[in-house]
Amino acid sequence: GRSLQTQRAKRRHEVFLLLFVHKKKTLLPAFQSPRTERRLIRMSKQTSTWQTSTWQPGELRTLGSISGAHLVSHFHMMVFPPLFVLLQARMGVDFIQLGLVITVFSVVSGLFQAPAGFAVDRFGARLVLLIGLLLGGGSFILFGLTLSYPWMLAAAAIAGLANCTYHPCDYAILSGGIGEKRMGRAFSIHTFAGYLGGALAPFAMLLMVNWLGLSGAIIAAGMLGPLAAIPLLLLRDAPAHEQAARRTAPVSTRTLLTPAVVSLIVFFAMLAMSSSGISNFSVVALHQLWNVALGMANASLTAFLLASAFGVLAGGIIADRTARHGEVAAIGFAMSAALILIVGMLRLPDLALLATMGAAGFCSGIIMPSRDMLVRASAPKGAEGRVFGIVSTGFNIGGIFGPMLFGWVMDRGLPFWVFGGSVAFMLSTCVLALATERRPRPVAAE
């Protein structure tokens, strides 16, 4: 009994000293033995780890608001395609004219991506994001009220302008409002929300057409923009990053266009090129190359996309547990490339095809949070919005040229090279990820 009481008293003494250490940030050599000091240090590290892994209420509000905006941005990108047949019949246009609408959206978004990043760091990410959400929502409401082709082109241009604000704003706010130990998970949840928005849009738009009619469905989709803006208005304080960014010196483009940032632009372009091959042409390539039934080919693409979304969540956990983000990105994409190459070279049974495409999608999703951490590490302090805006132009470059390249491949009767070309672009991203990680981080924005 006395021995147990002595142990409890010793334990209480150590806990008291631990609390004192946390308060005063010092140790008391006169009151503790070396063994006790080692135990205190170990307990202190465990407490510190617990504290840094715990989400704060303000962080959750910030993450929820930004993820909601990202969901809406991807939803808006998929408003028109599911309605093409209905819009063609309603407005009397052909598919080339409808394709021009998507081109206008992509071109405008690409042209203004980098300027949006500069606006974010000059005027504040939250303000620019609010404007983007209102512009995007207003563009669809305007078109829904008119349902005319000229207004559809105008709506696509306005929506493209709104779309260019999302990545610079979202990443700038997350960089300033989320603790470093939770940044990888925050990026993964943000990316997953975008995937979810794009996946929900086709079904939701057709469902709303049945309920509200064509015009009502498009207006309802537009209303999502103002609704997503409400949580941003209710955030109490702008992140400290925004306040510091407004006080930065005039922007020097030469400072921002470092070799690391330039390589990330190419990295994003290669990433978009590889994904455009799989997303847009894998179904027809599987059908022509291996005579896979169209239903099974579509199911394999669904497996790839769905697994990618869950891979993003797993990648967030990995990104928070390592600082070697370039190696994570390289390994994930190398594994995805190997699996895609198998799909192109072998006639797999249906279940094996689903499993292989799903595994490839999961591996490609894992790299996304590490990709975002690479961009953040290449950005000078106070310039995250500008850098994310600049590197995101790579997405638009790849989105413009990727479909044209793989369409040309299919027109030449070379379906294997949909997979072979995607693998080549994936391997290029592996090299660029490793090269980018080895460059030092800039210390300040000019």
N, C-alpha and C positions, 0 to 999 in steps of 0.2 A: 504494500500500500504506500509506504513512504517513498519507495523508488518511483512509483507512478506519479506521485505528487511532485517529486523533484523534476521529473521529465516535463510535466505540464508547466511548472514554473519556468523552467529553462526555455520552453517553447514560447511562453508569453513574453519573456525577456527579449527573445530574438525578434518576435513580431514587433515589439515596441521599438527596437533598434531599427528594424526595416522601415517602419513608418517615419522614424526620425531621419533616416538616410534619404528617403524620398522628399522630405520637407526641406532639409538643409543641404542636400547634395554633398554630404561628407560622411566619413566613417569615424568611429570613436575607438581608437586603438586601446585606450585605457580600460574600456569596459567589455572588450570582446577578444576572444582567442582567434588565432589564424583560422582554425576550423570553422568557427562561427562566422568569421568574415567571408569565407568562401561560400558558406551556405547563404548568407545574406545577399551576396552578389548574384548567386544563382536564382534566388527567389526574386530579386530585383529585376533580373532579365526576363523571368517568366511573367512578372507583373507588367513590365514594359511591353512585351509581346502581346499580352492580352489587351492592353490599352490601345495599341496601334492597330489591332485587328478589329476593333469594335466600331461599328458605324455610328456616327453622331447624327442627331435628328436633322440638323441643318444640311448635312451631306445627303441624307435620304431625300429631303425635299428637293434639293438641287438635282440629284440624279433622276428622280421621278419626273420633274418638269422637263429636263433636257431629253430624257428617253421618250417622253410623250411627244415632244416636238419632232424627234427623229422618226418615230413611228408614222406621224402624219406626213412627213416629207416623202417617205417611201410609198405610203398609200397614194399620195397625189401623183407620184410618178407612174402609177399603174391605173389611174382613173380611165384614161382613153382607150388603151388596147382592148380590154374586154368588151367595149361598146362599139368597136369598129364596124361590125356588121350592121348594127342598129343605126349608127351615125351615117353610114353610107346610104342606107335606104331613106333616112330622114332628110339629108341635105343634098342627095343626088351627086355625090362625089365618088371618085374612084380611089383605089387603095394607094396609088402613087401620091395623090394629094393628102391622104391620111398619113402616109409615111413622112411626108414633108413636115407635118405637124410635130412629129417626134424629133426630126432633124432640127427644126427651129428651137425646140426646147433644149436639146443637147448643145447646140452651138452657142446660144445665149448664155447658158449656164457655164460653159467652158470659158467664154470670153470674160465673164465678170467674176470668176472664181477668185483670182488673185486680188483684184481690187476690193472684193468683199472682205478678204483677210486684212487688208490695210484699214478698211473702215471699222472693222471690229476693234483693232487696237487703238484706233483714234477716238472713236465715239462710244465704245463700250459694247461688249458682246450681247448683253441682254437687250439693249435698244435695237441693235441691228437684227437680232433674231425675232423680236416682236414685229418689226417692219416686214421681215420675210414671211412670217406666218400670216400676217394680214394681207400682204400682196398675193401670196399663193392661194389663200382662201377666196379672196376677192376675184381672182382671175377665173376660177371655176364657177363662182356665183354669177359673174357677168356672162360667161358663155351659156350657162344653164338658162338664163333669162332670154337669150337671143336665139340660140341653136342655129347660127349661120356660120358658114365656113370662114369668112373674113374675121369674125369675132373669135373663132376657134384658133386661128393663127395668132391673133393678138393675145388670147389667153395663154397659148403655149409659150409665147415670148415672155409674158409677165411671170408665168409659173417658173420658167427657166431662170429668170432674174431672182425670184424668191429662193429657188433651189440652191443657188450659189452661196447663200448665206449660211446654210445649215452646218456644214462641216467646220468652217472657221469658228462660228459662234459656239457650237456645241463643245468642241475640244478646248477652246479658250476658257469657257465657264467651268468645265470639268477639271481642267488643269489648276484653276485657281480655287475651286470649291471642294475638292476631294483630297483627303490625306494621301501622302505618297504610298503608304503601305496598302492602300485599297484602290489605287489607280488602275491597276490591271483589271480588277473585277468591275470597276465602274465603266471602263472602256468596253468590256465584253457585254455588259447589260445594255449599254447604249447601242452597240452594234446589233445585238439580238433584237432589240425593239425595232430597228429598221427592217431587219429580215422579216419580223412578224407583220409589220405594216404592209410590206410588199406581198406577203403570202395571203393576207386577209382581203386585200383590195378586189381581186377578180370575183370572188364569191360574194363579197359584200355589195359590190356595184350591181351585179345581176339581181341580187335579192332586193335591193332598193328600187331597181327598175320595175320589178313586179309589184312593189308596194306603192311607189310614188310616181311612176312613169319616168321616161327618159330625162326630161328637164328637171323634175324633182330630185332624182338620184344625183345628178351632177351638182345641183345647188346644195344638197345635203353633204356631199363630199367636200364642197368648198367651206361649209360651216365648221368643219373640223379644224381649220386654221385658227379662226378666232377662239374656238374652245380651247385649243392647246395653248393659246397665248394667256389665258386667264391664270393658270398656276404661276407663270413667269411674273405676272403683275403682282401676285400675292407674296412672292419671295421678299422677305423683309430687307435684307441687305445684299447689295451687289458684292460679289467676291472681291477680296483685296486685290486680286490680279487686275481687275478692271480699273480700280482706282489708281494703281501704279501705272497701268498702261497709258492712261490719259496724260500722265506727267512725263512720258518718255520724250526724248529728243526727236527732232525730225528724222524720218525714216531714211536709212541708207540702203538702197537696193543691193549695193555691192556687198554689204555686210550680211544680208539675208541669203543671197545666192551663193552660199558656201558649196564646196564640192559635195558635202553630205546631203544638202538639200537638193542639189541638182540630181544626184544619184537617186534620191527618193522620188523625184518626179518621174524618172525613167522606171523606177521600181513600181510605182502606181500604174504607169502605162502598161508595163508588162503584165501586171496583175490583172488589169482590165482586159487585156488581149486574151489571156489564157481563159478567164472566166467567160468571155463572150463566145469562145468556141464551144465550150461545154454547154452553156445555158441556151444558146440560140440554135446550135446545129448538131448536138449529140444525138437527138432523136432521129433526124433524117439520116445521119451518118450511120447509126446502128442499123437502121432499116436497110440501107443500101449495101453496107459492108457485110453484114452477117444475116440479113433477112430476118432481123428481130421484129416481131409484131409491133405495130405502132403503140398498142396499149402497154406492152411490156417496156418499150423504149421510153415512153412517157413516165411509167412508174419508176424506171431507173433514174431518170432525171429528178423526179420528185424525191427519191431516196437521197440523191446527192445534195439537193438544196435543203431538205429537212435536216439531214445529218450535219450540214454546214452550220446551221443555226445553233444546234446543241454543241458543236465543236467550239463555237465562239465562247459559250459559257465555260467550258472546260479550259479554254485558252486563257480566260481571265484569271482563273486560279493559278495557272502556271506562271503567268506574267507577274503576279504578286509575289511569287516565291523565288524568282531569279532576276538577276540584272543582265543576263546574257540573252537579250531579246533577239538579236540577229541570228544566233545559233538556233533558237527555238523556231524562228520563221523559216530558216533554211532546212532544218530537219523535217518540219511539218510539210513544207511544199515538196521536198524531195520524196517523201513517202507518198504524197498525193500523186506526184508525177509518175512514180513507179506503178501505182495502181491503175492510173489512166492508160499508161502504156500497155498494161496487160489487157485492158478492155479493147484497145485497138488492135492487138496482135492475136488474140485468142477468141474463138467462138465459145463463150461461157454459157453454161446452162442458166436458165432464167433466175433461179434463186442465187446462184453464184454471181450473176451480173448485178442483181440488186444489192447483194452484200458488198461487192467490190466497189460499186459506185457510191454506196453509203459510206464505206470506210474512206474512200477518197475525199468525199465531201467533208467528213468529220476532220480529217487531217488538214484540209484547206481552211476550215473554220478555226482550228486551233491557233493558226498564225495571226489572226486578225488583231487581237489585243496587243500582241508583241509588235505588230506592224505600227500600231498607233503609238506605242511606247518609243519606238525608234524615231518617229517623227517628233515626238515631244522632247526626246533627248537631243535632237539636232536643232531645236529652236532656242534662240537666246531668251533669257528671262524677259518677260514682258512682250514677247513677239510671237507667242504661240499661235494667235489668230492669223497673223500674216503668213507664217510658215505653213500652217495647215491649209490655208487658202492657196498658196503657191503650189504645194505638192499635190493638192487635189486636182489641179489641172491635168495631171497625168491620167486620172480616171476618165476625164472627158476625151483626151487624145485617144486612149485605148478604146473608149466607147464608140468613137467615130470610125476609126480605121479597122478595129477588130472584126465587126460584122461584115464589112466590105471584103476583107481578106479571106475569111472563111467562106463567105458566099462565093467568091471567085474559085476557091478550092472545090466546092461542091459542084459548081457549074462545069469544072474540068473533069468531073467524074473521079475525084480522088478522096473518097470519104475517110480513108485511113488518116489523112493528114489533118483532119479535124482534131483527132486525138494526138497525132505526132506533133502538130504545130503547137497545140496547147501544152504538151510536155516540154517543148523547146522553150516556150515563154516561162513556164514554171521554173525550169532550171536556171534561166536568166535571173529570175527574182531571188533564187537561192544565193547566187554569186553576189548580187547587189546588196542583199541583206547582210551578208558577212562583211562586205566592204564598208557599208555604212556604219556598222557597229564599231569598227576599229578607228573611226575618226573621232577626234576630241569634240566635246560639246562647246559651242560658243558661250561666252560668259555674260554677254550683255547685248542688248539692242541699242543701236545708235539712233 
